[in-house]
Amino acid sequence: MKTQESYFLKLNGNNHLGSCIRLRGITVIELHKHRLFIKTKERIYSMRDIMSDLTRRLEKYGFIRINRTQIVHIDCIKSIDIDFTDIEVETTMKNLKSTFHFPIGTHFVKKIKKGIRIFT
């Protein structure tokens, strides 16, 4: 996995034009009504982008798409069901830890297994 220390995601949303987010700060990216919501340890950003394009750009940095609407960072994965139907993700925002359960899309199981082998 490439180090995330010096890599940034450039935002192209109206509110954040020209802004950059350090990749190591991103925990979860969610798609909702044609907008991507990028959750970091400090705040949530929104932008317009194509989920598959963003997934392709972030895969080499430890991000895994788990279903049609969510990408998570491998370091945030706390557990995965033995049958690969549910994933538990732990995030921290403003020093508050939260745990979420997300469904795993059947189409994404192979890529998740491959990503876990590569990044662990």
PyRosetta script that sets phi, psi and omega in degrees:
from pyrosetta import init, pose_from_sequence

init()
pose = pose_from_sequence("MKTQESYFLKLNGNNHLGSCIRLRGITVIELHKHRLFIKTKERIYSMRDIMSDLTRRLEKYGFIRINRTQIVHIDCIKSIDIDFTDIEVETTMKNLKSTFHFPIGTHFVKKIKKGIRIFT")
pose.set_psi(1, 135.6)
pose.set_omega(1, 176.9)
pose.set_phi(2, -70.3)
pose.set_psi(2, 146.5)
pose.set_omega(2, 177.9)
pose.set_phi(3, -66.6)
pose.set_psi(3, 142.2)
pose.set_omega(3, -178.0)
pose.set_phi(4, -95.9)
pose.set_psi(4, -4.6)
pose.set_omega(4, -175.3)
pose.set_phi(5, -52.4)
pose.set_psi(5, -42.2)
pose.set_omega(5, -173.1)
pose.set_phi(6, -112.0)
pose.set_psi(6, 14.5)
pose.set_omega(6, -179.4)
pose.set_phi(7, -107.4)
pose.set_psi(7, 142.8)
pose.set_omega(7, -177.1)
pose.set_phi(8, -129.6)
pose.set_psi(8, 155.0)
pose.set_omega(8, 171.7)
pose.set_phi(9, -105.4)
pose.set_psi(9, 120.6)
pose.set_omega(9, 179.4)
pose.set_phi(10, -83.9)
pose.set_psi(10, 127.1)
pose.set_omega(10, -179.0)
pose.set_phi(11, -86.6)
pose.set_psi(11, 142.4)
pose.set_omega(11, 179.2)
pose.set_phi(12, -120.2)
pose.set_psi(12, 14.7)
pose.set_omega(12, 178.6)
pose.set_phi(13, -77.3)
pose.set_psi(13, 158.6)
pose.set_omega(13, -178.8)
pose.set_phi(14, -58.0)
pose.set_psi(14, -39.7)
pose.set_omega(14, -176.7)
pose.set_phi(15, -74.6)
pose.set_psi(15, -21.2)
pose.set_omega(15, -171.6)
pose.set_phi(16, -126.8)
pose.set_psi(16, 24.7)
pose.set_omega(16, -174.5)
pose.set_phi(17, -53.3)
pose.set_psi(17, 123.0)
pose.set_omega(17, 179.2)
pose.set_phi(18, 85.5)
pose.set_psi(18, -6.1)
pose.set_omega(18, 179.0)
pose.set_phi(19, -76.3)
pose.set_psi(19, 154.3)
pose.set_omega(19, 177.3)
pose.set_phi(20, -129.3)
pose.set_psi(20, 146.5)
pose.set_omega(20, 176.7)
pose.set_phi(21, -117.8)
pose.set_psi(21, 133.3)
pose.set_omega(21, 175.4)
pose.set_phi(22, -67.9)
pose.set_psi(22, 128.3)
pose.set_omega(22, -175.4)
pose.set_phi(23, -58.4)
pose.set_psi(23, -37.0)
pose.set_omega(23, -176.7)
pose.set_phi(24, -67.0)
pose.set_psi(24, -13.9)
pose.set_omega(24, 177.9)
pose.set_phi(25, -87.8)
pose.set_psi(25, -12.1)
pose.set_omega(25, -177.6)
pose.set_phi(26, -82.9)
pose.set_psi(26, 131.6)
pose.set_omega(26, 178.3)
pose.set_phi(27, -107.9)
pose.set_psi(27, -48.9)
pose.set_omega(27, -176.6)
pose.set_phi(28, -139.9)
pose.set_psi(28, 143.6)
pose.set_omega(28, 173.1)
pose.set_phi(29, -123.9)
pose.set_psi(29, 127.2)
pose.set_omega(29, -177.8)
pose.set_phi(30, -125.3)
pose.set_psi(30, 142.8)
pose.set_omega(30, 177.1)
pose.set_phi(31, -100.2)
pose.set_psi(31, 129.1)
pose.set_omega(31, 177.6)
pose.set_phi(32, -147.3)
pose.set_psi(32, 117.9)
pose.set_omega(32, 179.4)
pose.set_phi(33, 50.1)
pose.set_psi(33, 54.1)
pose.set_omega(33, 175.5)
pose.set_phi(34, 66.8)
pose.set_psi(34, 15.1)
pose.set_omega(34, 176.0)
pose.set_phi(35, -123.4)
pose.set_psi(35, 142.3)
pose.set_omega(35, 175.0)
pose.set_phi(36, -97.1)
pose.set_psi(36, 131.7)
pose.set_omega(36, 176.8)
pose.set_phi(37, -110.0)
pose.set_psi(37, 116.3)
pose.set_omega(37, -175.8)
pose.set_phi(38, -101.7)
pose.set_psi(38, 113.1)
pose.set_omega(38, -177.0)
pose.set_phi(39, -96.1)
pose.set_psi(39, 124.2)
pose.set_omega(39, 177.8)
pose.set_phi(40, -117.0)
pose.set_psi(40, -177.4)
pose.set_omega(40, 179.3)
pose.set_phi(41, -71.9)
pose.set_psi(41, -18.0)
pose.set_omega(41, -177.8)
pose.set_phi(42, -106.1)
pose.set_psi(42, -37.3)
pose.set_omega(42, -174.6)
pose.set_phi(43, -163.1)
pose.set_psi(43, -179.2)
pose.set_omega(43, 178.0)
pose.set_phi(44, -115.3)
pose.set_psi(44, 129.9)
pose.set_omega(44, 177.9)
pose.set_phi(45, -109.0)
pose.set_psi(45, 154.7)
pose.set_omega(45, 173.2)
pose.set_phi(46, -128.2)
pose.set_psi(46, 148.5)
pose.set_omega(46, 179.4)
pose.set_phi(47, -159.1)
pose.set_psi(47, 164.8)
pose.set_omega(47, 174.9)
pose.set_phi(48, -102.5)
pose.set_psi(48, 129.8)
pose.set_omega(48, 176.7)
pose.set_phi(49, -165.3)
pose.set_psi(49, 170.0)
pose.set_omega(49, 177.6)
pose.set_phi(50, -95.1)
pose.set_psi(50, 125.0)
pose.set_omega(50, -174.7)
pose.set_phi(51, -54.5)
pose.set_psi(51, -44.6)
pose.set_omega(51, -178.6)
pose.set_phi(52, -66.0)
pose.set_psi(52, -36.6)
pose.set_omega(52, 177.4)
pose.set_phi(53, -66.2)
pose.set_psi(53, -44.4)
pose.set_omega(53, 179.1)
pose.set_phi(54, -64.1)
pose.set_psi(54, -40.4)
pose.set_omega(54, 177.8)
pose.set_phi(55, -58.6)
pose.set_psi(55, -47.2)
pose.set_omega(55, -179.6)
pose.set_phi(56, -60.3)
pose.set_psi(56, -40.1)
pose.set_omega(56, -178.8)
pose.set_phi(57, -71.3)
pose.set_psi(57, -29.0)
pose.set_omega(57, -173.3)
pose.set_phi(58, -99.7)
pose.set_psi(58, -12.0)
pose.set_omega(58, -177.3)
pose.set_phi(59, -53.4)
pose.set_psi(59, -41.9)
pose.set_omega(59, -176.1)
pose.set_phi(60, -71.0)
pose.set_psi(60, -6.6)
pose.set_omega(60, 179.9)
pose.set_phi(61, -107.7)
pose.set_psi(61, 14.1)
pose.set_omega(61, 175.5)
pose.set_phi(62, 93.0)
pose.set_psi(62, 16.2)
pose.set_omega(62, 176.9)
pose.set_phi(63, -97.7)
pose.set_psi(63, 138.6)
pose.set_omega(63, -177.6)
pose.set_phi(64, -128.6)
pose.set_psi(64, 130.1)
pose.set_omega(64, 175.2)
pose.set_phi(65, -81.6)
pose.set_psi(65, 126.5)
pose.set_omega(65, -174.9)
pose.set_phi(66, -105.2)
pose.set_psi(66, -17.9)
pose.set_omega(66, 176.0)
pose.set_phi(67, -162.4)
pose.set_psi(67, -171.3)
pose.set_omega(67, -176.2)
pose.set_phi(68, -63.5)
pose.set_psi(68, -24.3)
pose.set_omega(68, -171.4)
pose.set_phi(69, -121.1)
pose.set_psi(69, 3.7)
pose.set_omega(69, -176.0)
pose.set_phi(70, -140.4)
pose.set_psi(70, 139.7)
pose.set_omega(70, 172.9)
pose.set_phi(71, -123.6)
pose.set_psi(71, 135.3)
pose.set_omega(71, 177.8)
pose.set_phi(72, -126.2)
pose.set_psi(72, 156.7)
pose.set_omega(72, 175.0)
pose.set_phi(73, -86.5)
pose.set_psi(73, 138.4)
pose.set_omega(73, -176.2)
pose.set_phi(74, -55.5)
pose.set_psi(74, -33.8)
pose.set_omega(74, -179.6)
pose.set_phi(75, -69.8)
pose.set_psi(75, -17.4)
pose.set_omega(75, -179.1)
pose.set_phi(76, -90.5)
pose.set_psi(76, -9.0)
pose.set_omega(76, -179.2)
pose.set_phi(77, -75.3)
pose.set_psi(77, 120.5)
pose.set_omega(77, -179.8)
pose.set_phi(78, -92.8)
pose.set_psi(78, -42.0)
pose.set_omega(78, 178.0)
pose.set_phi(79, -160.1)
pose.set_psi(79, 160.2)
pose.set_omega(79, 177.0)
pose.set_phi(80, -133.3)
pose.set_psi(80, 134.1)
pose.set_omega(80, 176.8)
pose.set_phi(81, -56.9)
pose.set_psi(81, 148.7)
pose.set_omega(81, -179.2)
pose.set_phi(82, -59.6)
pose.set_psi(82, -30.9)
pose.set_omega(82, -179.7)
pose.set_phi(83, -94.1)
pose.set_psi(83, 9.0)
pose.set_omega(83, 177.0)
pose.set_phi(84, 55.4)
pose.set_psi(84, 46.8)
pose.set_omega(84, 175.1)
pose.set_phi(85, -111.0)
pose.set_psi(85, -17.1)
pose.set_omega(85, -175.5)
pose.set_phi(86, -143.6)
pose.set_psi(86, 142.3)
pose.set_omega(86, 179.1)
pose.set_phi(87, -127.5)
pose.set_psi(87, 136.9)
pose.set_omega(87, 178.0)
pose.set_phi(88, -104.0)
pose.set_psi(88, 125.7)
pose.set_omega(88, -176.3)
pose.set_phi(89, -121.2)
pose.set_psi(89, 132.6)
pose.set_omega(89, 178.0)
pose.set_phi(90, -109.9)
pose.set_psi(90, 127.5)
pose.set_omega(90, 179.3)
pose.set_phi(91, -125.4)
pose.set_psi(91, 158.3)
pose.set_omega(91, 175.7)
pose.set_phi(92, -127.5)
pose.set_psi(92, 125.9)
pose.set_omega(92, 175.9)
pose.set_phi(93, -131.0)
pose.set_psi(93, 121.9)
pose.set_omega(93, -179.0)
pose.set_phi(94, 51.3)
pose.set_psi(94, 46.8)
pose.set_omega(94, 177.3)
pose.set_phi(95, 66.7)
pose.set_psi(95, 13.4)
pose.set_omega(95, 174.8)
pose.set_phi(96, -108.0)
pose.set_psi(96, 120.8)
pose.set_omega(96, 179.6)
pose.set_phi(97, -85.0)
pose.set_psi(97, 139.3)
pose.set_omega(97, 177.1)
pose.set_phi(98, -134.6)
pose.set_psi(98, 146.0)
pose.set_omega(98, 176.3)
pose.set_phi(99, -119.8)
pose.set_psi(99, 132.8)
pose.set_omega(99, -179.2)
pose.set_phi(100, -125.9)
pose.set_psi(100, 148.5)
pose.set_omega(100, 173.3)
pose.set_phi(101, -111.1)
pose.set_psi(101, 126.9)
pose.set_omega(101, 179.3)
pose.set_phi(102, -121.1)
pose.set_psi(102, 145.3)
pose.set_omega(102, 174.9)
pose.set_phi(103, -75.0)
pose.set_psi(103, 146.8)
pose.set_omega(103, 175.6)
pose.set_phi(104, -99.2)
pose.set_psi(104, 125.8)
pose.set_omega(104, 177.2)
pose.set_phi(105, -71.8)
pose.set_psi(105, 135.8)
pose.set_omega(105, -177.5)
pose.set_phi(106, -59.1)
pose.set_psi(106, -31.2)
pose.set_omega(106, 179.0)
pose.set_phi(107, -66.6)
pose.set_psi(107, -21.7)
pose.set_omega(107, -173.5)
pose.set_phi(108, -102.3)
pose.set_psi(108, -2.8)
pose.set_omega(108, -175.5)
pose.set_phi(109, -58.4)
pose.set_psi(109, -47.5)
pose.set_omega(109, -178.8)
pose.set_phi(110, -59.1)
pose.set_psi(110, -44.6)
pose.set_omega(110, -179.2)
pose.set_phi(111, -67.3)
pose.set_psi(111, -35.2)
pose.set_omega(111, 177.9)
pose.set_phi(112, -65.3)
pose.set_psi(112, -47.1)
pose.set_omega(112, 178.5)
pose.set_phi(113, -59.8)
pose.set_psi(113, -43.5)
pose.set_omega(113, 178.4)
pose.set_phi(114, -63.3)
pose.set_psi(114, -45.0)
pose.set_omega(114, 179.9)
pose.set_phi(115, -62.5)
pose.set_psi(115, -38.8)
pose.set_omega(115, 179.9)
pose.set_phi(116, -66.2)
pose.set_psi(116, -41.4)
pose.set_omega(116, 178.9)
pose.set_phi(117, -64.2)
pose.set_psi(117, -40.0)
pose.set_omega(117, -176.9)
pose.set_phi(118, -70.8)
pose.set_psi(118, -42.2)
pose.set_omega(118, -171.1)
pose.set_phi(119, -97.2)
pose.set_psi(119, 1.0)
pose.set_omega(119, 178.2)
pose.set_phi(120, -110.5)
pose.dump_pdb("model.pdb")
